[in-house]
């Protein structure tokens, strides 16, 4: 029994060593067991479900705005293996957006009531693309796999395409409710990290990072939010304060990109 425990302990240590990686820009250490090919395949499965179940908007103005801003950010990510696509979901009740692994970005029409210009949209899209670049979904899946001890969980995810429980697990890892219209929170650490990465991305793409403050200030006034200790999302006031502290770091990036 002791030998078996030692073997299991050794395997877990090996997995921890092999699966350690660092998030882009912030350099935070991450534990990710899902390789990028598997992650992108899971992203394609989720995209298929979304396109089958949601009404995609044909509004030419909103679609053009999302594609224009999205491609400017995509072009500076360095992710040449991503197959970038941008969609607008016709749902005025939801003010949300998300990005699947592989560069499939979805924006709800309800978000546009808080968006005054391209730069404010860039703040949101930069944040969501930041989640994908930092592989937050794969990180969350890896934590679940480790908690359930073993690769059989990952194997069941890859083979169990179409299984409702598998779909729920995958979509939840990407921060999307299987019924959609409900965005599941990433961890507070991941949210703050996506804010940081998003600010750098929008600045590199030539969008003024100050626009992130104008967007989040408007969004914070949109309704009641629970105290931060009851939610995985940062409280709006704390998120805004953190963004305000980061802006002096990213403004030189913006000024440099604006001079090009």
N, C-alpha and C positions, 0 to 999 in steps of 0.2 A: 504493500500500500504506500509506504514511504517513497519507494522508487517511482511509482506512478505519479505521486504528487510532485516529485522532483522533476520528472520529465515534463509534466504539464507546466510547471513553473518555468522550466527552461524554454519551452515552446513560446510561452507568453512573453518572456523577456526578449527572445529572438524576434518575435513579431513587433514588439515595441521598438526595438532597435532598427529593424528593416523599414518599418512604416513611418518613421519620423520624417517630417518634412517641414518647410517653413512657408508661412503665408507671404504672398507678394507685398511689397512696400512696407508692411509693418514688421516683418521678420518674426512674427509669433510662431513658436514651435507648435506643430500639429501632429496628431496621430491619424493617419489615413491608410486603411487597408485596401480600399477599392482602387484599382488602377484606372487611369484616365479613359482607356478604351471601354471598360465596363461602365464607367460613369456616363460617358457619352451615349452608349447604347441605352441606358436607363433614361437618359434625357430624351432620346428619340421616342421611346415608348410613351413617356408622359406627354410629349408633344402630340402624338397621334391621338391620345385620349382627349386632350383638350380640344383639338380641331374637330373631333367627332361630336363633342358634347356642348361646345360653346358657340354662340353666334358671333362670327367675326365681322367687325364693322367694315363697311365699304366707304365710309366718309373719306373723301379724297384729301381734305385739309388735315385731319388728324393723322391719317396714314402717312402722308408726306412728311409731316412734322416728326413723327416717331422714327421713320426711316432716315430722315436727314440727320437728326441728332444721334440716333443709334449708330449710324455708319461712321460719323466723325469720331465717336468714342471707340468703336470697334477697331478703327484703323490705327489707333495708338496703343492698343493692348498688346500687340505682338503675338496674338494668338492666331497664327495662320492656319492651324488645323481646325479651327472653329468654322462651321458653316452658318454664318450669321443670317438670321431672318428675324423680321420684326412684324408683330401683329397687334391689332387693336381689338380688344374684346368689347362687344357692344353691351355694356352693363353700367348704367348711370348710377346705380346704387352703390357701386364699389369704387373706392378711390385707392387703387392698388396697382402694383406692377410686379413682375418677377422675371427672372432669367434662368432658363434651364441650362444644364451642362451642354456645351457644344454651340452656345450662342443663339438660342431660340428665346427671343424676348417678347413678352406680352404686357400690354398696358391696357388697363380698364378705362372706358370712356369717362367714368365717374371722377377720374383723377384730374381731368382737364378743367374742372371748375376752380382748381387751385393753381393752375398753370397760366402765367401771363405771357411767357416767351420761351424761346428755345433753351436759354440758360437754366431756367427753373426746371424744365423737363430734363435737362442734362443732369441736374442734381439727383433726381429720382432714378433715372436710368443708370447713371454712374454708380449709385448705391447698389442697385440690383445686379448689375454686371460685376460689381465688386464681390458680391456673394459667390457668383459663379467662378470668377478668377481665383478666389481664395478657397474654392472647393468646399464650401461650408456644408453642402448636402452630403458629400462623401465623408466628411469629417463626422457628421452626425450619424450617418449609417455605420461608420466604423466603430463608434462608441457603442452602438446597439449590438453590433456583431461581437465585440469583445465581451460585453455584458452577458451575452448568451453563449459564450465560449465556443467559438469555432467557426471554421470556414463553411460548415454545412449550411449556416444561415445565408451566407453570401451565395452559395451554390443554388439554394432554393429560390433566392431572389432572381438569379439569372435565368433559371429554368422555368420558374413559375409565372411566366408572362401571361397576363390576362386574369390571374387569380386575384380576387377582390382584396384579400389580406395583403398580398404582395404589393398590389397597386397602392394601397393605403400607406404601407411602410415607405415605399419609394417616394410617393408624392409628399408625404409628411417630412421626409428628410430634405426635400427641396423647398420646404416651407409652404406647400400648397395643400389645401384641404381637398379631398377627393371629390367633394361636392362642389369644389371651386367656390368663388364668391367669398370664401373664408380663407384668409391667409394665416397660416400657422407661424408663430414667432420663431425666429432663430434665437439662439442664446443671446443674452445681453452683450457678451464679449464679441460675438459674431456681428451683432448689429452695429456696435461702435466701430468695429474693424471695417465693415462695409462702408460706413460713413467716411472713414479715413481714406480708404482706397478710392471711393467714389469722388471725393474732393480732388485727389491727385489726377484721376482720369479726366474729370471735366476741365481741370486747369490745363492739362496737356492738350486737350482737344480744342482749347481756345475759348472756353466758357468761364466767365467770371465766377469764382467760388463764392463770392458774396451772395450770389443768387440762391445758394443753398439755404442761407439764413432767411431770405424773403419767403422762400417756399415753406420751410418748416415753421416759421412764425404763423403763416396763414393756416397751415395744416393743423397746428396746435390749437387754433381757435375754433376748429370745426366741430368739436364735441367733447364730451367728458371722457377722460382716460383714467384707468385705475392707477393707484399709487405704484411707483416703480417696484416696491417689494412684493406686490401682488402680480406683477407682469414680467415676462421675459424681455419685453421691449423696454428700452430706456424711457423714463418719463420725458415728455417733450421739453421741459425746462432744462433737464440735464443734458439731453441730446443737443439742444441749441447751444448751451454753454460749452460743450465739448467741441462742437463745430467752430464756434467763435475762437477758441484757443488754437485750433488747427489752421485757421485761415492765414495767419502771418507766415506759416511754413510753406503754404502752397501758392501764395500770391506771386513769389518770384517765378514759379513755374508758369503761371498764367501770363505774366508780363513777357516772359521769354517766348512763349508760343504765340502771343498776340503780335510780336514784332516780325514774325516770319511772313 
